[in-house]
Amino acid sequence: MTIETPLLLSGAPGSPYTRKMLAVLRYRHIPYRFFLSGHDTPKTLPAPKVQLLPTFYLKENGSEYQAAVDSSPLIRRFEAAFSGRSTLPPDPVVDFIDYLIEDYADEWLTKAMFHYRWHYKPDVERAAAILPRWRAVTASEDDHLKMGKMFAERQISRLYVVGSNDTTAPVIEASYERFLGCMKSILEKQPFVMGKRPGSSDFGIFGQLTQLTHFDPTPMALTLEHAPRVFAWVDIMEDLSGVEPAEGDWIAREAVPGTLGTLLKEIGRVYAPALIANAKALMTGAEKVEAEIDGKPWVQQPFPYQGKCLQWLREKREALTADDRKILDGLLASTGCETLFA
Ligand SMILES: N[C@@H](CCC(=O)N[C@@H](CS)C(=O)NCC(=O)O)C(=O)O
């Protein structure tokens, strides 16, 4: 498979998935051109079926430009098209762990990101002031104020999509604080979640943290207070073009329980029950996901995409050889993540 470079993508600094993908492209030395969405994206490029940031415009095998969204599958498409500096661990068991953590970052950590930004007044005010100025830096103050108000109203009205509400706020916030502890303890041992080189999970976490640690004041203050190391890590992750990864730099499967155990337990504690309750609601056609997460009530709107996330996790585990699956199951046993496959 060939994909023409430079890759074209449009996105925004305030979009965690945009930041995730830009960091992947820099680390992998894949040439790209970045357009600010809604501002300097060429009008001749095709629109994606689902409008999401970032949007890539890809010429694959000599085709016309085609719009593509969804960071995790795109990372895998780029792995097939560009060799070297891979973000996918070669050991299938470690690769599964990397995928699971990336999925948690993209789908659960993003709840914290969206929640803090649009729940607390100082965070809402910062986002309303800056987001529109990224889109059109030269517009008038008047237009910025109007756009900021519109943005905030729209996003606050969509908090229900990620499941941020007064019932779930304590669950989301306690989880973010525990996550900081998990990351801190990993970074005391090794520079990346995946060892001495970054995996796709590192980029997924990085994407969400660009906002949580470096933009939104409430989670930023929490991070600086409890885990300044994690704040510093985000700056490091932004541009890894100078890192020279070696094959032996990946975390060994034997090291997973000792190093990533607490993070896997956090995923099992909150994300696994959320995925399972969501899938149940989708299956029964229920209007609401109602569950208990971390011993507290959880209520949100069913989320079809996360139904697929669970499906993909199950397919990926099924695709392992029997021996690898046994080892994976051993690693996940009593983390709570094993319930995803029960
Ligand atoms: N699963 C997608 C999620 C992308 C996504 O949700 N992007 C957000 C911005 S960070 C978005 O475009 N939301 C729609 C909107 O803001 O209108 C990915 O991994 O790329």
The ligand as an SDF file (V2000), in Angstrom:
LIG
                    3D

 20 19  0  0  0  0  0  0  0  0999 V2000
  -12.5850    8.4060   17.3740 N   0  0  0  0  0  0  0  0  0  0  0  0
  -12.1950    9.6610   16.7500 C   0  0  0  0  0  0  0  0  0  0  0  0
  -12.6870   10.7990   17.6090 C   0  0  0  0  0  0  0  0  0  0  0  0
  -12.4350   12.1590   17.0190 C   0  0  0  0  0  0  0  0  0  0  0  0
  -13.2650   13.2260   17.7020 C   0  0  0  0  0  0  0  0  0  0  0  0
  -14.1870   12.9180   18.4760 O   0  0  0  0  0  0  0  0  0  0  0  0
  -12.9590   14.4980   17.4610 N   0  0  0  0  0  0  0  0  0  0  0  0
  -13.7140   15.5820   18.0800 C   0  0  0  0  0  0  0  0  0  0  0  0
  -12.8190   16.7410   18.3710 C   0  0  0  0  0  0  0  0  0  0  0  0
  -11.4720   16.3340   19.4040 S   0  0  0  0  0  0  0  0  0  0  0  0
  -14.7430   16.0990   17.1240 C   0  0  0  0  0  0  0  0  0  0  0  0
  -14.4350   16.3630   15.9950 O   0  0  0  0  0  0  0  0  0  0  0  0
  -16.0130   16.2500   17.5750 N   0  0  0  0  0  0  0  0  0  0  0  0
  -17.0770   16.7360   16.7450 C   0  0  0  0  0  0  0  0  0  0  0  0
  -17.2790   18.1870   16.8700 C   0  0  0  0  0  0  0  0  0  0  0  0
  -16.5930   18.8290   17.6790 O   0  0  0  0  0  0  0  0  0  0  0  0
  -18.1190   18.6970   16.1320 O   0  0  0  0  0  0  0  0  0  0  0  0
  -10.6850    9.6870   16.6210 C   0  0  0  0  0  0  0  0  0  0  0  0
  -10.0110    8.8900   17.2930 O   0  0  0  0  0  0  0  0  0  0  0  0
  -10.1710   10.4320   15.7930 O   0  0  0  0  0  0  0  0  0  0  0  0
  1  2  1  0
  2  3  1  0
  2 18  1  0
  3  4  1  0
  4  5  1  0
  5  6  2  0
  5  7  1  0
  7  8  1  0
  8  9  1  0
  8 11  1  0
  9 10  1  0
 11 12  2  0
 11 13  1  0
 13 14  1  0
 14 15  1  0
 15 16  2  0
 15 17  1  0
 18 19  2  0
 18 20  1  0
M  END
$$$$
